[in-house]
């Protein structure tokens, strides 16, 4: 019998890289979209801003949130989320649950930067750390992004009344 047999440590099966291997970054997107839509946000994936591309942006009348998705590299995701804070008042890093547990051990790094941490497990999203207000926000750029992501306004004549009149008065031919 090998001596190492007695010294084998039991690892948490949710904390192994093998468990993360079958999850793709794109698998994180649908639960995050559902999460933000439940909070009455409109979501847009792969938004290019200032020579960078945010994986997910959630927009509402009162808020603009950027989310960087990663499977394991939380440090890289944190750097990217910090860069998004120039235009996003709130920024999050979203990771699969096992990776989020590892990243949460370094919560002070997220708190110092004001970046939040989201964990995705079995289609559910949990907020591990809430995002703080961005200390790097450039309001003009933020408004530019918000305007670009706002749904296009419909012209007034798109909704005729039953009498054939338009909102701006009767038809003149």
N, CA, C and O of each residue as an XYZ file, in Angstrom:
692
protein
N       0.850     -1.174      0.000
C       0.000      0.000      0.000
C       0.897      1.239      0.000
O       1.917      1.304      0.686
N       0.470      2.218     -0.801
C       1.265      3.446     -0.897
C       0.968      4.358      0.286
O      -0.157      4.425      0.782
N       1.984      5.036      0.711
C       1.821      5.985      1.801
C       0.931      7.160      1.383
O       0.187      7.710      2.195
N       1.021      7.530      0.114
C       0.229      8.666     -0.359
C      -1.275      8.382     -0.302
O      -2.085      9.309     -0.282
N      -1.638      7.118     -0.275
C      -3.048      6.757     -0.190
C      -3.680      7.339      1.077
O      -4.841      7.748      1.056
N      -2.946      7.379      2.150
C      -3.478      7.876      3.418
C      -3.464      9.394      3.519
O      -4.174      9.977      4.338
N      -2.656     10.025      2.685
C      -2.514     11.476      2.767
C      -3.276     12.213      1.682
O      -3.108     13.420      1.508
N      -4.100     11.502      0.964
C      -4.876     12.144     -0.081
C      -5.870     13.111      0.553
O      -6.554     12.766      1.516
N      -5.944     14.290      0.022
C      -6.897     15.264      0.563
C      -8.170     15.217     -0.262
O      -8.127     15.039     -1.480
N      -9.276     15.374      0.394
C     -10.552     15.447     -0.311
C     -10.786     16.885     -0.723
O     -10.842     17.791      0.109
N     -10.919     17.071     -2.004
C     -11.168     18.414     -2.521
C     -12.660     18.604     -2.748
O     -13.394     17.653     -3.013
N     -13.074     19.816     -2.640
C     -14.453     20.160     -2.951
C     -14.655     19.941     -4.455
O     -13.934     20.541     -5.252
N     -15.609     19.104     -4.866
C     -15.779     18.844     -6.302
C     -16.202     20.084     -7.078
O     -15.996     20.151     -8.290
N     -16.790     21.066     -6.400
C     -17.197     22.294     -7.071
C     -16.041     23.263     -7.242
O     -16.188     24.272     -7.931
N     -14.903     22.988     -6.638
C     -13.767     23.902     -6.703
C     -12.668     23.388     -7.624
O     -11.545     23.890     -7.575
N     -12.961     22.418     -8.447
C     -11.933     21.893     -9.346
C     -12.077     22.511    -10.720
O     -13.168     22.907    -11.130
N     -10.973     22.588    -11.419
C     -10.995     23.115    -12.782
C     -11.727     22.161    -13.717
O     -12.295     22.599    -14.717
N     -11.724     20.874    -13.415
C     -12.411     19.910    -14.268
C     -13.910     20.204    -14.303
O     -14.556     20.022    -15.334
N     -14.457     20.654    -13.188
C     -15.876     20.984    -13.145
C     -16.175     22.185    -14.030
O     -17.225     22.241    -14.671
N     -15.251     23.153    -14.070
C     -15.441     24.348    -14.878
C     -15.265     24.064    -16.365
O     -15.710     24.854    -17.196
N     -14.623     22.947    -16.716
C     -14.250     22.681    -18.098
C     -15.454     22.569    -19.027
O     -15.364     22.965    -20.189
N     -16.567     22.046    -18.551
C     -17.714     21.879    -19.434
C     -18.562     23.138    -19.558
O     -19.504     23.165    -20.351
N     -18.256     24.162    -18.808
C     -18.991     25.417    -18.864
C     -18.263     26.363    -19.819
O     -17.046     26.531    -19.744
N     -19.037     26.978    -20.719
C     -18.464     27.980    -21.614
C     -18.910     29.354    -21.143
O     -19.924     29.496    -20.460
N     -18.134     30.363    -21.519
C     -18.472     31.725    -21.129
C     -19.860     32.100    -21.647
O     -20.609     32.806    -20.973
N     -20.194     31.631    -22.834
C     -21.507     31.939    -23.404
C     -22.643     31.305    -22.600
O     -23.779     31.773    -22.676
N     -22.359     30.246    -21.829
C     -23.384     29.618    -20.984
C     -23.786     30.517    -19.815
O     -24.862     30.346    -19.243
N     -22.937     31.462    -19.463
C     -23.251     32.370    -18.356
C     -24.223     33.464    -18.777
O     -24.910     34.049    -17.940
N     -24.277     33.736    -20.073
C     -25.060     34.870    -20.559
C     -26.576     34.745    -20.317
O     -27.160     35.691    -19.789
N     -27.241     33.641    -20.669
C     -28.698     33.584    -20.459
C     -29.149     33.790    -19.006
O     -30.114     34.521    -18.783
N     -28.493     33.177    -18.008
C     -28.932     33.463    -16.628
C     -28.737     34.926    -16.234
O     -29.547     35.487    -15.495
N     -27.665     35.540    -16.727
C     -27.429     36.952    -16.405
C     -28.469     37.843    -17.076
O     -28.948     38.804    -16.473
N     -28.817     37.530    -18.313
C     -29.850     38.299    -19.009
C     -31.168     38.187    -18.252
O     -31.838     39.195    -18.029
N     -31.553     36.966    -17.850
C     -32.791     36.784    -17.072
C     -32.741     37.555    -15.754
O     -33.734     38.153    -15.340
N     -31.576     37.538    -15.096
C     -31.409     38.234    -13.822
C     -31.670     39.739    -13.984
O     -32.427     40.335    -13.219
N     -31.031     40.334    -14.990
C     -31.190     41.781    -15.168
C     -32.560     42.145    -15.738
O     -33.103     43.198    -15.403
N     -33.122     41.298    -16.586
C     -34.464     41.583    -17.090
C     -35.500     41.487    -15.975
O     -36.492     42.215    -15.996
N     -35.287     40.604    -15.004
C     -36.187     40.528    -13.849
C     -36.115     41.809    -13.014
O     -37.068     42.156    -12.316
N     -34.986     42.502    -13.091
C     -34.821     43.780    -12.392
C     -35.225     44.965    -13.270
O     -34.937     46.116    -12.943
N     -35.900     44.668    -14.394
C     -36.418     45.672    -15.336
C     -35.311     46.410    -16.099
O     -35.435     47.599    -16.392
N     -34.241     45.700    -16.413
C     -33.183     46.236    -17.261
C     -33.381     45.701    -18.672
O     -33.967     44.637    -18.869
N     -32.896     46.438    -19.632
C     -32.781     45.956    -21.005
C     -31.326     45.568    -21.170
O     -30.443     46.343    -20.803
N     -31.051     44.393    -21.712
C     -29.679     43.911    -21.796
C     -29.196     43.867    -23.244
O     -29.959     43.576    -24.165
N     -27.907     44.164    -23.420
C     -27.263     44.114    -24.726
C     -25.925     43.413    -24.538
O     -25.144     43.775    -23.658
N     -25.666     42.409    -25.367
C     -24.402     41.658    -25.277
C     -23.368     42.243    -26.226
O     -23.703     42.812    -27.265
N     -22.097     42.091    -25.846
C     -20.955     42.482    -26.683
C     -21.063     43.928    -27.146
O     -21.221     44.196    -28.337
N     -20.976     44.853    -26.202
C     -21.107     46.276    -26.510
C     -19.722     46.908    -26.616
O     -18.977     46.923    -25.637
N     -19.363     47.436    -27.805
C     -18.062     48.097    -27.948
C     -18.127     49.541    -27.441
O     -18.987     50.323    -27.848
N     -17.201     49.868    -26.549
C     -17.090     51.230    -26.028
C     -15.619     51.530    -25.814
O     -14.916     50.772    -25.145
N     -15.157     52.622    -26.375
C     -13.790     53.104    -26.160
C     -12.736     52.009    -26.367
O     -11.909     51.758    -25.490
N     -12.776     51.367    -27.532
C     -11.800     50.344    -27.919
C     -11.798     49.116    -27.025
O     -10.827     48.359    -27.011
N     -12.874     48.911    -26.281
C     -13.069     47.708    -25.476
C     -14.442     47.159    -25.795
O     -15.253     47.835    -26.426
N     -14.709     45.932    -25.360
C     -16.010     45.314    -25.630
C     -16.522     44.684    -24.333
O     -15.970     43.696    -23.847
N     -17.579     45.270    -23.786
C     -18.192     44.718    -22.570
C     -19.024     43.502    -22.953
O     -19.758     43.539    -23.940
N     -18.915     42.429    -22.183
C     -19.650     41.205    -22.484
C     -21.155     41.404    -22.374
O     -21.916     40.852    -23.169
N     -21.589     42.188    -21.391
C     -23.015     42.441    -21.199
C     -23.195     43.830    -20.601
O     -22.471     44.227    -19.688
N     -24.171     44.560    -21.130
C     -24.520     45.862    -20.575
C     -26.013     45.841    -20.297
O     -26.809     45.455    -21.153
N     -26.384     46.256    -19.103
C     -27.787     46.336    -18.697
C     -28.150     47.805    -18.533
O     -27.452     48.557    -17.853
N     -29.251     48.203    -19.163
C     -29.669     49.607    -19.163
C     -31.091     49.710    -18.649
O     -31.961     48.923    -19.023
N     -31.317     50.695    -17.781
C     -32.678     51.041    -17.361
C     -32.777     52.560    -17.397
O     -31.818     53.245    -17.751
N     -33.940     53.080    -17.030
C     -34.083     54.538    -17.009
C     -33.132     55.185    -16.019
O     -32.687     56.313    -16.231
N     -32.815     54.474    -14.928
C     -32.021     55.067    -13.862
C     -30.604     54.515    -13.746
O     -29.803     55.055    -12.983
N     -30.270     53.448    -14.484
C     -28.970     52.811    -14.259
C     -28.357     52.290    -15.553
O     -29.039     52.028    -16.544
N     -27.042     52.153    -15.493
C     -26.257     51.570    -16.573
C     -25.225     50.668    -15.917
O     -24.413     51.131    -15.116
N     -25.250     49.373    -16.256
C     -24.390     48.387    -15.596
C     -23.594     47.619    -16.645
O     -24.156     47.144    -17.632
N     -22.290     47.498    -16.431
C     -21.433     46.700    -17.303
C     -21.051     45.417    -16.577
O     -20.786     45.430    -15.375
N     -21.023     44.298    -17.319
C     -20.686     43.007    -16.724
C     -19.625     42.330    -17.589
O     -19.784     42.212    -18.804
N     -18.551     41.891    -16.956
C     -17.497     41.133    -17.627
C     -17.621     39.679    -17.201
O     -17.617     39.377    -16.008
N     -17.733     38.777    -18.172
C     -17.877     37.345    -17.908
C     -16.538     36.647    -18.089
O     -15.818     36.899    -19.056
N     -16.220     35.784    -17.168
C     -15.026     34.946    -17.279
C     -15.347     33.605    -16.626
O     -16.268     33.500    -15.816
N     -14.581     32.593    -16.987
C     -14.760     31.277    -16.369
C     -13.877     31.111    -15.146
O     -14.337     30.608    -14.121
N     -12.616     31.522    -15.231
C     -11.702     31.319    -14.105
C     -10.831     32.543    -13.810
O     -10.480     32.761    -12.650
N     -10.479     33.325    -14.783
C      -9.491     34.402    -14.592
C     -10.123     35.669    -14.013
O     -10.339     36.649    -14.727
N     -10.412     35.636    -12.728
C     -11.104     36.754    -12.097
C     -10.239     38.012    -12.051
O     -10.774     39.120    -12.094
N      -8.919     37.869    -11.965
C      -8.054     39.057    -11.924
C      -8.135     39.835    -13.237
O      -8.218     41.063    -13.243
N      -8.107     39.099    -14.343
C      -8.238     39.733    -15.651
C      -9.621     40.375    -15.787
O      -9.739     41.489    -16.299
N     -10.653     39.688    -15.338
C     -12.015     40.228    -15.391
C     -12.133     41.486    -14.540
O     -12.814     42.436    -14.926
N     -11.477     41.496    -13.391
C     -11.502     42.674    -12.511
C     -10.866     43.872    -13.209
O     -11.397     44.980    -13.143
N      -9.729     43.657    -13.880
C      -9.075     44.750    -14.614
C      -9.996     45.292    -15.707
O     -10.095     46.504    -15.897
N     -10.666     44.393    -16.423
C     -11.569     44.832    -17.481
C     -12.767     45.593    -16.911
O     -13.182     46.606    -17.474
N     -13.321     45.115    -15.808
C     -14.458     45.795    -15.181
C     -14.057     47.185    -14.686
O     -14.848     48.125    -14.768
N     -12.852     47.318    -14.183
C     -12.360     48.633    -13.747
C     -12.304     49.583    -14.947
O     -12.642     50.761    -14.826
N     -11.882     49.073    -16.093
C     -11.834     49.904    -17.301
C     -13.235     50.352    -17.716
O     -13.399     51.455    -18.237
N     -14.245     49.511    -17.493
C     -15.623     49.877    -17.846
C     -16.175     50.975    -16.948
O     -17.136     51.650    -17.316
N     -15.583     51.159    -15.783
C     -16.095     52.163    -14.846
C     -15.957     53.588    -15.375
O     -16.532     54.510    -14.798
N     -15.222     53.785    -16.439
C     -15.113     55.113    -17.044
C     -16.466     55.529    -17.614
O     -16.812     56.711    -17.590
N     -17.226     54.576    -18.122
C     -18.530     54.896    -18.708
C     -19.710     54.245    -17.993
O     -20.853     54.645    -18.215
N     -19.462     53.255    -17.144
C     -20.557     52.570    -16.442
C     -20.542     52.926    -14.957
O     -19.538     52.698    -14.283
N     -21.631     53.480    -14.440
C     -21.683     53.802    -13.013
C     -21.527     52.576    -12.113
O     -21.059     52.697    -10.981
N     -21.918     51.386    -12.611
C     -21.747     50.136    -11.861
C     -21.106     49.107    -12.783
O     -21.464     49.004    -13.956
N     -20.155     48.347    -12.244
C     -19.498     47.293    -13.024
C     -19.405     46.025    -12.179
O     -19.143     46.079    -10.978
N     -19.623     44.892    -12.829
C     -19.587     43.592    -12.167
C     -18.692     42.630    -12.919
O     -18.476     42.767    -14.123
N     -18.172     41.648    -12.185
C     -17.516     40.481    -12.753
C     -18.464     39.319    -12.490
O     -18.914     39.125    -11.360
N     -18.771     38.540    -13.538
C     -19.635     37.370    -13.391
C     -18.810     36.113    -13.647
O     -18.131     35.998    -14.667
N     -18.877     35.182    -12.714
C     -18.104     33.938    -12.792
C     -18.992     32.752    -12.439
O     -19.998     32.915    -11.749
N     -18.627     31.548    -12.910
C     -19.329     30.362    -12.413
C     -19.107     30.254    -10.900
O     -18.102     30.738    -10.379
N     -20.028     29.634    -10.220
C     -19.990     29.575     -8.758
C     -18.634     29.163     -8.176
O     -18.149     29.834     -7.265
N     -17.999     28.083     -8.664
C     -16.709     27.686     -8.068
C     -15.637     28.776     -8.195
O     -14.878     29.025     -7.259
N     -15.590     29.408     -9.346
C     -14.612     30.481     -9.543
C     -14.956     31.703     -8.703
O     -14.067     32.392     -8.204
N     -16.262     31.972     -8.547
C     -16.686     33.106     -7.729
C     -16.306     32.892     -6.265
O     -15.968     33.848     -5.566
N     -16.358     31.651     -5.802
C     -15.933     31.342     -4.425
C     -14.455     31.683     -4.264
O     -14.052     32.303     -3.280
N     -13.656     31.270     -5.244
C     -12.214     31.580     -5.168
C     -11.976     33.086     -5.225
O     -11.141     33.612     -4.490
N     -12.702     33.774     -6.090
C     -12.527     35.221     -6.220
C     -12.994     35.953     -4.963
O     -12.408     36.968     -4.585
N     -14.036     35.449     -4.318
C     -14.564     36.106     -3.112
C     -13.563     36.100     -1.968
O     -13.667     36.911     -1.047
N     -12.602     35.200     -2.018
C     -11.542     35.212     -0.996
C     -10.711     36.483     -1.077
O     -10.017     36.844     -0.127
N     -10.785     37.156     -2.216
C     -10.043     38.405     -2.432
C     -11.013     39.581     -2.506
O     -10.811     40.512     -3.285
N     -12.047     39.532     -1.707
C     -13.102     40.543     -1.755
C     -12.584     41.955     -1.578
O     -13.155     42.894     -2.133
N     -11.506     42.127     -0.813
C     -10.963     43.472     -0.600
C     -10.551     44.120     -1.921
O     -10.680     45.334     -2.075
N     -10.053     43.324     -2.883
C      -9.648     43.881     -4.174
C     -10.856     44.389     -4.949
O     -10.774     45.417     -5.622
N     -11.973     43.680     -4.860
C     -13.195     44.121     -5.515
C     -13.752     45.371     -4.835
O     -14.181     46.313     -5.501
N     -13.739     45.366     -3.501
C     -14.288     46.499     -2.744
C     -13.482     47.771     -2.970
O     -14.059     48.850     -3.105
N     -12.162     47.662     -3.011
C     -11.303     48.833     -3.234
C     -11.603     49.463     -4.592
O     -11.627     50.686     -4.727
N     -11.832     48.620     -5.593
C     -12.095     49.125     -6.945
C     -13.555     49.511     -7.153
O     -13.873     50.203     -8.121
N     -14.449     49.078     -6.268
C     -15.875     49.369     -6.420
C     -16.559     48.464     -7.430
O     -17.614     48.815     -7.959
N     -15.979     47.312     -7.704
C     -16.528     46.356     -8.663
C     -17.270     45.261     -7.903
O     -16.787     44.773     -6.881
N     -18.442     44.878     -8.401
C     -19.231     43.835     -7.777
C     -18.875     42.462     -8.326
O     -18.193     42.343     -9.344
N     -19.348     41.425     -7.638
C     -19.079     40.045     -8.033
C     -20.395     39.269     -8.097
O     -21.150     39.225     -7.126
N     -20.659     38.657     -9.255
C     -21.849     37.841     -9.460
C     -21.433     36.387     -9.640
O     -20.438     36.101    -10.306
N     -22.195     35.466     -9.045
C     -21.931     34.035     -9.185
C     -23.091     33.390     -9.928
O     -24.255     33.662     -9.632
N     -22.770     32.530    -10.899
C     -23.783     31.841    -11.690
C     -23.692     30.349    -11.393
O     -22.630     29.742    -11.530
N     -24.828     29.761    -10.982
C     -24.882     28.333    -10.697
C     -26.252     27.800    -11.097
O     -27.277     28.287    -10.619
N     -26.266     26.810    -11.964
C     -27.500     26.146    -12.399
C     -28.573     27.131    -12.852
O     -29.745     26.976    -12.508
N     -28.181     28.131    -13.613
C     -29.145     29.082    -14.149
C     -29.569     30.180    -13.209
O     -30.375     31.032    -13.584
N     -29.048     30.186    -11.991
C     -29.359     31.243    -11.025
C     -28.159     32.169    -10.866
O     -27.010     31.753    -11.016
N     -28.445     33.421    -10.562
C     -27.397     34.413    -10.345
C     -27.505     34.920     -8.920
O     -28.585     35.288     -8.457
N     -26.393     34.933     -8.240
C     -26.322     35.459     -6.872
C     -25.335     36.614     -6.837
O     -24.287     36.563     -7.479
N     -25.670     37.643     -6.093
C     -24.756     38.768     -5.921
C     -23.880     38.462     -4.718
O     -24.344     38.504     -3.578
N     -22.616     38.156     -4.972
C     -21.666     37.912     -3.883
C     -21.217     39.228     -3.274
O     -21.167     39.370     -2.053
N     -20.894     40.181     -4.119
C     -20.470     41.503     -3.658
C     -21.199     42.553     -4.487
O     -21.129     42.503     -5.715
N     -21.889     43.490     -3.873
C     -22.553     44.539     -4.658
C     -21.527     45.521     -5.222
O     -20.478     45.748     -4.621
N     -21.834     46.088     -6.357
C     -20.945     47.082     -6.966
C     -21.126     48.414     -6.262
O     -22.239     48.800     -5.905
N     -20.035     49.094     -6.073
C     -20.089     50.434     -5.518
C     -20.172     51.444     -6.643
O     -20.037     51.078     -7.811
N     -20.392     52.705     -6.315
C     -20.414     53.729     -7.361
C     -19.019     53.875     -7.982
O     -18.005     53.783     -7.291
N     -18.993     54.097     -9.268
C     -17.722     54.190     -9.975
C     -16.959     55.456     -9.587
O     -17.498     56.558     -9.690
N     -15.703     55.307     -9.138
C     -14.892     56.486     -8.833
C     -14.260     57.081    -10.092
O     -13.636     58.140    -10.027
N     -14.417     56.407    -11.241
C     -13.747     56.821    -12.483
C     -14.719     57.344    -13.530
O     -14.314     57.595    -14.665
N     -15.975     57.514    -13.185
C     -17.036     57.795    -14.144
C     -16.831     59.111    -14.889
O     -16.559     60.150    -14.288
N     -16.968     59.041    -16.202
C     -16.962     60.207    -17.068
C     -18.398     60.355    -17.575
O     -18.787     59.663    -18.516
N     -19.201     61.253    -16.965
C     -20.643     61.312    -17.250
C     -20.999     61.494    -18.728
O     -21.983     60.919    -19.191
N     -20.230     62.273    -19.471
C     -20.552     62.487    -20.891
C     -20.454     61.174    -21.679
O     -21.282     60.911    -22.551
N     -19.455     60.362    -21.377
C     -19.306     59.077    -22.052
C     -20.426     58.124    -21.635
O     -20.944     57.361    -22.451
N     -20.786     58.177    -20.367
C     -21.878     57.350    -19.867
C     -23.183     57.690    -20.586
O     -23.917     56.785    -20.983
N     -23.479     58.957    -20.756
C     -24.701     59.370    -21.456
C     -24.661     58.973    -22.929
O     -25.683     58.602    -23.506
N     -23.499     59.050    -23.523
C     -23.338     58.638    -24.916
C     -23.674     57.151    -25.084
O     -24.375     56.770    -26.022
N     -23.176     56.328    -24.181
C     -23.466     54.893    -24.228
C     -24.957     54.652    -23.998
O     -25.566     53.834    -24.687
N     -25.534     55.347    -23.051
C     -26.954     55.183    -22.740
C     -27.820     55.559    -23.953
O     -28.771     54.849    -24.279
N     -27.490     56.674    -24.618
C     -28.247     57.088    -25.801
C     -28.115     56.063    -26.930
O     -29.084     55.760    -27.626
N     -26.906     55.539    -27.096
C     -26.673     54.570    -28.165
C     -27.436     53.270    -27.933
O     -27.852     52.618    -28.890
N     -27.623     52.885    -26.665
C     -28.303     51.632    -26.346
C     -29.805     51.796    -26.151
O     -30.527     50.805    -26.040
N     -30.282     53.043    -26.108
C     -31.718     53.281    -25.924
C     -32.457     52.787    -27.163
O     -31.953     52.923    -28.278
N     -33.641     52.218    -26.979
C     -34.406     51.781    -28.151
C     -34.789     52.985    -29.002
O     -35.029     54.065    -28.461
N     -34.851     52.824    -30.317
C     -35.194     53.962    -31.183
C     -36.635     54.412    -30.938
O     -37.527     53.591    -30.723
N     -36.841     55.704    -30.974
C     -38.176     56.260    -30.774
C     -38.995     56.058    -32.047
O     -38.486     56.207    -33.158
N     -40.256     55.722    -31.868
C     -41.144     55.552    -33.013
C     -41.706     56.904    -33.417
O     -41.993     57.731    -32.551
N     -41.870     57.146    -34.707
C     -42.483     58.411    -35.123
C     -43.938     58.469    -34.684
O     -44.590     57.435    -34.535
N     -44.439     59.669    -34.479
C     -45.813     59.827    -34.006
C     -46.833     59.238    -34.967
O     -47.873     58.749    -34.526
N     -46.569     59.271    -36.259
C     -47.553     58.769    -37.212
C     -47.537     57.244    -37.326
O     -48.222     56.689    -38.186
N     -46.788     56.571    -36.494
C     -46.755     55.108    -36.518
C     -48.009     54.504    -35.901
O     -48.272     53.315    -36.086
N     -48.778     55.290    -35.180
C     -49.970     54.793    -34.503
C     -51.207     55.568    -34.949
O     -51.648     56.473    -34.240
N     -51.778     55.234    -36.111
C     -52.987     55.953    -36.531
C     -54.183     55.557    -35.662
O     -54.251     54.438    -35.154
N     -55.117     56.482    -35.500
C     -56.337     56.190    -34.755
C     -57.307     55.466    -35.680
O     -57.062     55.367    -36.883
N     -58.397     54.964    -35.131
C     -59.363     54.214    -35.933
C     -60.013     55.084    -37.005
O     -60.467     54.561    -38.023
N     -60.068     56.401    -36.799
C     -60.682     57.290    -37.785
C     -59.707     57.641    -38.912
O     -60.080     58.347    -39.849
N     -58.498     57.169    -38.833
C     -57.520     57.485    -39.872
C     -56.681     58.695    -39.538
O     -55.735     59.016    -40.258
N     -57.019     59.377    -38.440
C     -56.246     60.554    -38.046
C     -54.949     60.113    -37.388
O     -54.849     59.021    -36.827
N     -54.003     60.954    -37.469
C     -52.709     60.699    -36.810
C     -52.668     61.545    -35.531
O     -53.532     62.393    -35.309
N     -51.676     61.306    -34.715
C     -51.562     62.059    -33.471
C     -51.438     63.546    -33.706
O     -51.872     64.340    -32.870
N     -50.859     63.940    -34.818
C     -50.643     65.358    -35.057
C     -51.777     66.013    -35.830
O     -51.629     67.151    -36.274
N     -52.914     65.326    -36.007
C     -54.077     65.934    -36.655
C     -54.586     65.106    -37.807
O     -54.055     64.031    -38.083
N     -55.603     65.586    -38.479
C     -56.200     64.821    -39.571
C     -55.254     64.746    -40.764
O     -54.386     65.597    -40.952
N     -55.450     63.710    -41.555
C     -54.642     63.540    -42.769
C     -54.990     64.627    -43.762
O     -56.167     64.933    -43.952
N     -53.999     65.213    -44.394
C     -54.214     66.254    -45.396
C     -53.627     65.770    -46.712
O     -52.423     65.537    -46.826
N     -54.460     65.628    -47.662
C     -53.984     65.137    -48.949
C     -54.223     66.132    -50.024
O     -53.884     65.885    -51.181
